[in-house]
Amino acid sequence: MSANPKLCPSCGKDPGTPVVCQYCCAAIEPHRRITEKKLAMVAVGVSFIGVALLVWASMVETPITPIKNLASDGAFLHYRVKGEVIRFSEFKTPYEDSNIFSFWIDDGSSDKSDEAVLKLKVDGPVYADLKEAGKVPQRGDIVDVEGTLYAGEGFRLLSLNTAAMLKLEKKGGK
């Protein structure tokens, strides 16, 4: 660094009288500059906050949302629903790791049958993981499942992100 107070401590050029160097945008006055020690302290503080939030998030359970409350304004959010599998379908592709499995669950949250039914989609490797674990839901099973909601005008779909987000609570499959 330069000992001359008129020279910029970062680039060594003479910036004149401004508080910020017009050549490299560095602060000229020492009390305006951020030291490496302060930067490291802030980084450590942010890291501790991040770890604390991660630990807290691992202990919090997603609340169960009634299917009738899922609407297009909640699209792309994470939801948890619980209900009975009323039907299912499997779409096989030429490549086994890209098969698509869909099932519909009813949680009985509404008098109107279409408001209480939600389609869940499981594809690719997630479906293979479910199949391998013996957790593929069948008609009559009670499931507790979490996923991302895709919703718009006239459709609602919950996409399962990992096999761990599906729990078979009661095997009643037919």
Buried (B, 14 or more C-beta within 10 A) or exposed (E): EEEEEEBBBBEEBEBEEEEBBEEEEBBBEEEEEEEEEEEEEEEEEEEEEEEEEEEEEEEEEEEBBBBBEBEEEBBEEEBBBBBBBBEBEEEEEEEEEBBBBBBBBBBEBBEEEEBBBBBBBBBBEBBBBBBEEEBBBEBEBBBBBBBBBBBEEEEBBBBBBEBEBBEBEEEEEE
